[in-house]
Each structure stands twice: as C-alpha cells, then as structure tokens.
Amino acid sequence: MSDAAAPISPSISLKVRHGFLGLWAQPQEPAAAIILVMASLLVAQLAIVEPSLQQWWRDEVVATFRSEQFQRALIDSQSQDLQMKALSHIILSDVTAPKARCLPFVSLPYMEFWDFIDPLVGLSPHLMSLIARTTQATFGNQQQSAPELYADVSKLQQTVRDVQPADAGRIWAVAETYRLGALLYIRLPGNFEEIKELKLNLHSYLLALPTSGPSFTAVWPLWPLFMLCITSPLQSEQLALKSGIIADLHVASKYSNIIPVLEAINIAWHLNALEPFMHERFWWERMLQGLNFRLSLT
C-alpha cells in the first residue's frame, strides 16, 4: 500500500513519463543497474498513487518491468529488496489482468532469504513465487496442479527477520494474510462452504491490522483484501466488509492505490459477477472482464 499527499501538475506528470522512458531507452551497464532499478521503483510508486499516472502505470511501467532489459537489471542489482518490490508490481497485479496469459510469465529466482518476510512488501519470496505460479495455472499455462500448490502454501512457514521486536508481530500477521489469500486464490472456483473457514481467518487477521499511522502507510495487504472481497458475493458478507475494513480504509488519502481497489470491488459487487459463475472453471476470468483494468495491489 502506498500513499501520496497531493496531485501533481500535468507538466510534471509528462516529465515523469519522459524521464522513465529515458532511463531504459539505451542499453545499460551492469554497474548502473541498482541506480536504474531504484529510480524506476520511485517512479512506479508515484504512478500507482497519482490518478493522472495510473493508466500509464498499467500500460507502460508494468510492461517495462516485464522486459528482459529490466529483469536483467534486477539480477545485476544483487538486491533482494529491490527485486521483491519490483516483482510485486507485476505478480500481485497479474491476478487482476485477464490478458496476463498472453504476457511473458514472470517468476522469482531463488533468493537467499527464500522464506523470510520482506517487510516492505509484506510476504516472503517463496510465497510470491507460489502466487505467480498460481496465476500461471489459473490463466491456462498450467505447470503445477492446484492440489500441489495448495499443499505448498498450506505448509509454508514465513519468518520475520531484521525488524524491531515491536513490529515483528504485525509483519508476521501481514504475511499470514497473504498466505491465506493465496489459499483462497488457489481454491477458486470453489464451493462457498469449502472456503468459508479461510475467509473467516483472513477477515480476522485483516481486522486486527492498523488502518492509520506509520505502520499503515508502510505496508497494508491490499492483495489479500481484494481476494477476500471478491470471494464474498453474499450481501451479508459485503455489508460486514463495508461497515468494517472498507469504512476504515476510506480514511486514506484519495491519492492512494487503495481507492482504485475499493472502487473495483464495488464494481464487481454491483455487477453481481460473482454468484452465477463462482463454481465454473473460468469464473475468475469472467469476473475480471467486468473490471477491465489491472489493479495495483502492492
């Protein structure tokens, strides 16, 4: 989750777009990789919270992050933190992109701290890799079965490291919401009763997380929230979410990637796209066609 204080002028918006394209217009030296990736991430973080840049983020920034040139720079940067943050822009948003099956599959290379939670993203590289593989299976290019993925995520144990003791519990809880959200994602399409306990557990963890202050603006699990809401077609479920978590999240600045996510959830609920298709094989894709745009869920 990211938050910005105020909108930027059209002239600055144009300069941001041109500057980003200029970074990758020419072949780059490996020694410059970390600077290029850091600069690109700063632009991406601005783009997902600035309304005038959000469509550009969908069309250009994500495509650049998928490119061989950028992926090579990520490896050359030798920074797991940068790799996780950049790949979160692709992998977490891919679940909302119906055309993701037509795009090059992005996976994580094995990282040194594979099961350790990245405090700026909110989950471990291992779990993000499993989410990417689930998307690959969901969108038709299946390399691993749903039962195998479910078993891998079920037994996954993510570990907190290199954080202040006071923050450890919150960071672990955020990572657990991602794990529960991934289990929901793998189980779709599925019977309501089969996923009921998962949803209850995920809802309880989300309710316990702060929705204000530094901890909130640093990282808040939008991706798990989206998974919970999109699998809640009943009016009673939606009312509980609207009067609880969603009401709390509306305290965020309107210049935030939270607001587009909440709007997309409302669109899905309004279209009633969930209930008729939730047991069908291509339910997820039909639901996404109603939203019709990629969401930033990092």
Secondary structure, DSSP 8 states (H G I E B T S, - for coil): --B-SS---HHHHHHHHHHHHHHTSS---GGGHHHHHHHHHHHHHHHHH-HHHHHHIIIIIHHHHHSHHHHHHHHHHT-HHHHHHHHHHHHHHHTT-GGGGGS--------TTTTB--TTTSS-HHHHHHHHHHHHHHTT--SS-HHHHHHHHHT---B--SS-HHHHHHHHHHHHHHHHHHHHHHH-S--HHHHHHHHHHHHHHHHHS-SSSHHHHH---HHHHHHHHHT--SHHHHHHHIIIIIHHHTTS-SSBSHHHHHHHHHHHHHHT-STTTTTSTTHHHHHHHHH-S-----
